Amino acid sequence: MAERRHDLYLLTPGPLTVAPEVKAEMLRDRSPNAELHRELTEEVRRYLLDICNGVETHECVPIQGSATYAIEAGLQTLMPRDGRLLVIQNGFYGLRLRELAEGLGLDVKTLELPMLPLPTRADVERAIADDPAITHILLCHAETGTGVLNPVDEIAAVARERGVKLFVDAVASFGGFPIDVAALDAEAVFVSPNKCLESVPGIAMVIARRTALEAAAGRSASVVLDLHAQWRYFEEVGWWRWTPPTHVVAALARACERHRREGGTAKRLERYRRNWRRLVDGLRGRGFRTLLPDDAAAPIIATFHDPDDPDYTFEALYEALERRDIVIFPGRLTATGTFRIGVMGDLVESDMDVVLAAMDEALAEIGVAKSPRPAGPQGAAP
Ligand SMILES: *Cc1c(COP(=O)(O)O)cnc(C)c1O
């Protein structure tokens, strides 16, 4: 029997199961004016630029709020008003990006694609050729609504060749998947502390091209979500505009230190892959089918079809697992009839064994039979 390492397992797309040493940073009050605390913010900004090869070309601008706040701040500050934005939508978060951009009143064109096959270079080339007014592309990298990992390098290559600028929602992927903002030539990348960076929610970051920020002075229609003003304040005053999220910054600084200690993005991805493999193989062995073939899946979250059993409801399974202090997530509206289990956070393979054992108990409790099938290649979604 694998040993339980956490009181509560949050197997969601965030917030996640956070390591005790990260949470412990929040037990201390810190003066917002203390040099030490200013340094924590600087340390975080530097580290995040460092791991995405952005030191020469980009700036890291943290902002209070959840990741969507950073996306909104980034889009409405960096997007020229005479520009036209192509949103690539092949899942729930693509849909959210589109709604956000439309809600801001930007000039938006949507490239609506099925969940699979993955968007290709040809799809994007065609969309740009059909609509030469397009100046920017917005892509969600790890689509946690379905679990799809979109081919960001391929789409960035098209953008570069066509002279179109690229925004990436890397909220769920940053810190867990290689992202090189210089190689991608990204205009901006949106980042969350509480996904692959394994810290707590409360702030988010935009990694923006320095020249794009410089050109954005005075463009923001919002005062608090003015990314340029936020950046200048960090640069000139050395501090956060408005009340600094002291506890959250301290936690993130520790989480960055843990990321570095683990061996950075590559090692973190290896751990997630091991977790994901153990979970997916374990549930396949219990008769569950994944929504995606393995080669399209981001190994940070696994999406499973509901079992074909008259006694199954998601609510019943959710509650049976919740009684065991394990939290899973329902499918998103673009993938109904599924449920999702995340493997990000302070989790290792033995935690997956804890989850699988709890799953066995939960299924027995709600009267859903396991029907083991040989694990094999999975077909695409019906
Ligand atoms: C979690 C997530 C977000 C951010 O959502 P918030 O609710 O604002 O934290 C955005 N995009 C993706 C792909 C995500 O997984």
The ligand as a Gaussian input file, in Angstrom:
#p B3LYP/6-31G(d) Opt

LIG

0 1
 C       -5.879000      27.275000     -15.651000
 C       -5.862000      27.800000     -17.021000
 C       -6.101000      29.160000     -17.301000
 C       -6.309000      30.207000     -16.251000
 O       -7.481000      30.245000     -15.631000
 P       -7.711000      31.120000     -14.327000
 O       -9.043000      30.644000     -13.883000
 O       -7.699000      32.523000     -14.693000
 O       -6.619000      30.789000     -13.373000
 C       -5.958000      29.601000     -18.610000
 N       -5.620000      28.755000     -19.588000
 C       -5.382000      27.448000     -19.356000
 C       -4.975000      26.568000     -20.504000
 C       -5.495000      26.932000     -18.078000
 O       -5.240000      25.624000     -17.846000

